[in-house]
Amino acid sequence: MPPDTTPPETTVPAVGAVTPVPAEPGDPTPDQWWTLRQCESTNNYSAISASGKFRGAYQFSQATWNWVADNFHPELSGVDPAAAIPANQDAMALALTRMQSPGNAWPKCSRTAGIA
C-alpha cells in the first residue's frame, strides 16, 4: 500500500507572502539555495516525500515548520509546507538557517550546496 501523502488537516486560511527579511552576511546565496532545493526536492515546491512526512522544496516536517513559524512567521504555523507559496517556503528556510546551522537542518544537501 502506498504511503499516505494527504496533507495534514489544518484550519489555517491561505496566507499571502510574508514580509521578506533582508539578507545578512553569511546567509546562503541564491545559487546555494537553488542547489539545496535541487538536492532536497528537485527544486519542486510541492514535493512530498514517499512517507509523506517531509514536504515542500526544503522538505520540512510539519513539526519543524511550525517551530520555525512560531518564532519568525506565526501566520504560517499550521500551514502545510508543500502548499505554502514559494516565497514563504524560502522565508521559512532562511529563518531555519538563522535558528540552527544548515548542516543540522539539511545534513546531506547543505554539504552539496556548500552551506554546511
C-alpha positions as CSV (number, residue, x, y, z in Angstrom):
1,M,0.0,0.0,0.0
2,P,1.5,3.4,-0.9
3,P,2.2,5.9,1.9
4,D,-0.5,8.4,2.8
5,T,0.6,11.7,1.3
6,T,-2.6,13.5,2.3
7,P,-1.7,17.0,3.6
8,P,-2.2,17.4,7.4
9,E,-5.6,18.8,8.3
10,T,-5.5,22.5,9.1
11,T,-7.9,25.3,9.7
12,V,-5.3,27.9,8.8
13,P,-6.5,30.1,5.9
14,A,-4.5,30.7,2.8
15,V,-1.6,33.1,3.6
16,G,-0.1,35.6,1.3
17,A,3.6,36.2,1.1
18,V,5.2,37.1,4.4
19,T,7.4,40.2,4.6
20,P,10.8,39.4,3.2
21,V,13.7,39.5,5.5
22,P,16.8,41.4,4.4
23,A,19.8,39.2,3.6
24,E,22.6,39.2,6.2
25,P,26.3,38.3,5.7
26,G,26.7,34.6,5.9
27,D,23.2,33.8,4.5
28,P,23.2,31.3,1.6
29,T,23.5,32.8,-1.8
30,P,20.7,32.3,-4.4
31,D,22.8,29.7,-6.1
32,Q,23.3,27.8,-2.8
33,W,19.6,27.9,-2.2
34,W,18.9,26.5,-5.6
35,T,21.4,23.7,-5.1
36,L,19.9,22.9,-1.7
37,R,16.4,22.8,-3.2
38,Q,17.6,20.7,-6.1
39,C,19.1,18.2,-3.8
40,E,16.1,18.1,-1.3
41,S,13.2,18.1,-3.8
42,T,14.5,18.5,-7.3
43,N,13.5,22.2,-6.8
44,N,9.8,21.2,-6.5
45,Y,8.0,23.4,-4.1
46,S,5.1,20.9,-4.0
47,A,7.3,17.9,-3.3
48,I,6.2,15.3,-0.8
49,S,8.5,12.6,0.4
50,A,7.5,8.9,-0.1
51,S,6.5,8.7,3.6
52,G,4.5,11.9,3.4
53,K,6.4,13.3,6.4
54,F,8.7,15.8,4.6
55,R,7.1,18.4,2.4
56,G,7.9,21.3,0.1
57,A,11.0,22.4,-1.6
58,Y,13.1,22.2,1.6
59,Q,11.4,19.0,2.9
60,F,10.2,20.4,6.2
61,S,8.4,18.2,8.6
62,Q,5.2,19.8,9.9
63,A,6.7,19.9,13.4
64,T,9.9,21.8,12.3
65,W,7.8,24.1,10.1
66,N,5.5,25.0,13.0
67,W,8.5,25.5,15.3
68,V,10.1,28.0,12.9
69,A,6.8,29.7,12.1
70,D,6.1,30.2,15.8
71,N,9.4,32.0,16.1
72,F,9.5,34.0,12.9
73,H,6.3,33.9,10.9
74,P,3.4,33.0,13.2
75,E,0.9,33.4,10.4
76,L,2.4,30.3,8.8
77,S,2.1,28.0,11.7
78,G,-0.1,25.1,10.8
79,V,0.2,25.7,7.0
80,D,1.2,22.6,5.0
81,P,4.8,23.3,3.8
82,A,4.1,21.7,0.4
83,A,1.0,24.0,0.0
84,A,2.8,27.2,1.0
85,I,3.8,29.6,-1.7
86,P,7.4,29.5,-2.8
87,A,8.2,32.9,-1.2
88,N,7.0,31.6,2.2
89,Q,8.9,28.4,1.9
90,D,12.1,30.4,1.1
91,A,11.4,32.7,4.1
92,M,11.0,29.7,6.4
93,A,14.2,28.1,5.1
94,L,16.1,31.3,5.8
95,A,14.6,31.5,9.3
96,L,15.6,27.9,10.0
97,T,19.2,28.6,8.9
98,R,19.3,31.5,11.4
99,M,17.9,29.3,14.2
100,Q,20.4,26.4,13.6
101,S,23.1,25.6,11.2
102,P,22.1,24.4,7.7
103,G,24.1,21.2,8.4
104,N,21.6,20.3,11.2
105,A,18.6,21.1,9.0
106,W,19.7,19.5,5.8
107,P,22.8,17.3,6.7
108,K,23.5,15.9,3.2
109,C,22.1,18.6,0.9
110,S,23.7,21.5,2.8
111,R,27.1,20.0,2.1
112,T,26.2,19.6,-1.5
113,A,25.1,23.2,-1.6
114,G,28.3,24.4,0.2
115,I,26.5,25.8,3.2
116,A,27.1,23.2,5.8
